[in-house]
């Protein structure tokens, strides 16, 4: 009897144990499922939060601005292009827009325009774009009205030209004919009194305008109209920036002075409607970042060296020029002042519309610009390249000896290399050298390495720059052109020294 009772109890206990085990297992599986869902939800919330705060996941910080995002593992060093704003690129991907290559830059004299020209030359040269150039070997051959004579222009490398960057007077119809109507139009202005103070000694106006006083600037500003008048056929110091932008000379004659207010208003409206961007040299970096966004270029495309910086004698010192004389100049050069003030205001309105990302990009640009200048001013043949990681504003790239060569190359070297390439294109002259040694002087500075500009290249380019060019054109092997093997690297121009 006891044995039968024990057997029955054992069956009930076993059944209860199975039920308890199944219930426990069910609750445990439910717990795991809920936990998984919770972790997934939290992870999703974190990803969404980090997507709205793209620098939150980075542990790398740069002085003066927010930490930078991590470099994308899938980015290749050769990726080109840059989104106008960080929102135009994926969180981990390359830019989503394509770089624009049709550009008319109206190069206003003495307004930091040579620095912009050098940036454009480097961009176009490295991509083998076609520049508008005069058939003469004069870099200023297009000025003032060379665009109106197509027979005096170098033919394009292809169906149309890509870039206009050399001095000429703004001529919209002829520029569109050369570049296509889809081209972007950009120019640059400078604060008018600074512009005058720079132009006066640079162009030798003391001698040209016959200013014989001990302090030529002050003497001229006492009575500008006495020294500078239409007796010479053209004004030298009255509305020079507006003249570069196509203002007809007749509108500055005394007979039109009663119309000056209306003329100014109409001219400003015309430039506003026809130009995509008017840069301001007094806010150079801000202007460059806006330009980069407009053109969808990358950070490496706009790093720069300043050229044509000059120090003049004390007789051209403007620090002691009185307010009365400054007011005289403002009255004399009224149209340029109105032009500058309007587009300076416009620049800051454009910047405000770009949002906070602009401030962050500007800080990043200045940080990389300084790194580039320090590196390229060093004996960079002995230094390791600087790697610039991907950020919301640039693809990954490196600043090495080759980059420094292109960044520091003087504009006249670029000018003649571009002309020579075009000449070879037009004559369909082609050649390639596999393993031959680099020859010197007369043999190296001849066909097929160069075409029509051999002497000018030899004059304006260093041997190192020319060797790099020949490698880029496919005439030399990499072992023949390695810039790391050239110990002493020289360049043209006089870049701004480090402060």
Phi, psi and omega in degrees: 000311180298322180295320178296319179296319180296322180296318179296317179298321180298320179298316181296319180296318180297317178298317179298320180296319178297317180298314181298317179299315181296319178296318179297316179298320180297314179295322180295316177296321177297320178298315179298319180297315180295318180297319179298316179297321181295315180295322178296318180295314180298319179297319179297319179296319179296317178298318180295321179294316180293329178295326177277351181225073194297345180263001187293331185270002184266146175251005182257129180237147174247141182301133172093351177207176188298154176305148182270152179289162178291150178289137176290132181288341184266000185279129175267145183301337184270002181302135183247160171101163180204132178289145179302327179223158179303332181292346182269005177232148179293162186299326182241004188252176178286174181301152182262352180254164182255139179299138177272139184238356176264112188214131171248111176254114179276110189276096179284133182298142172055044180224037183063020184286336178292327177293318176297316180303318180295323176297315181291322177299315180298314181300311183288322180297313183292339179256006179056044176277166184259125181258148172281117180224148177285152181292337174288167180270013181274122180298336178259020184295341180279348185267137000269329190235037182294338181291341182279357182237084185302329182292347180257017180248147173295136178294156181285162173268078186129203184287327182209164176286164180250316189228134168246121182220352182269157185309127172197162175276137182304125183216085189306308183303315182288329177292317178297325178296325182277322188253346190088150182295345182280356182296149173275141181247125184222146172213183182215143179236163180225150177307126192301323181289321175297322178299313179298314183295332178278318184289325186302308178283326184299317182267003178066042183293338176303316180280316184297319182266003176059051176265108188261357182292156179302321177250093187297325179297311181295319180298317179296316184290340175297324182205076184302320183295338179289320183273321186246110181214175185283004176298336178268001177095339181202145174285142176265328189238001182257116178054046182295325180290319177296325178296319177297331181269013170099009177295124179297137182301325184300333181287351177261356181290156182305329182293344180254006185297330177290344182259007190298323181295315179292320178300316180299313182298315181294321181292317179297319178298321180296312180295321179299320183283330190260347181250139178282330180204132170248110181279160179236119185294334179290343175232063192294312183295318178300318179296320181294321179294320175298317178299316179302316180292320178299316186270354182060040177268175181257166181301319183296342182281342187243002173296144193213162165244144177274137178240167176059042171266129185230146171250128183249166183292169185298339180292348177250018178288126182261358185296335182253012177291128184290161178295328179298316179291326176295321177294324176301317180293321179296323177289321181291320185250042190302321184293317179295323177297316179296320179298312181297313183298321179296311185279340170293316175298318180298320179302313183288331174293319177298318180297317179299324180289339181284341177084187185294334180299332179295316180299318180293318179294321179299317179296319179295318179301314181294325178296312181290323178302316179294318178300317179298315183293319178296314182295314185284345175270357179266178173281075191288353175293339182256002184254152173286146178299151173270126179264120176261111184288163177295140174226178176298349186244358180202151169283162177291140175204172179232145176262102181239188183297325179293316178300317180298324178300311181291326182291328185262354184297134182290150187296331179288329174296312176303316185303313184281330174294320178294317178297317182295319178299318179296319179298317178295323178296315184293327181266004180053033178279122182226154177190160179211139179244130183272294187229016181289151178285150178290123179275166184247158171050242190300326182282316180290324178271060179202177179297141006268000184295322175221165186245272185261350188245026185303314183294318180291325177295317179297326182282318190261344182246145172286163178301319179300314180297320180293320178298316178300320178297313181297325176293316179299325181280352178092014181269347181228154174277167182297324180294334180278343188239008185300115181292342179290338181273352179261109190290312185257110185258124179243168180203163176276177174078173179229086183294157180300126181291156178291140179270000000 
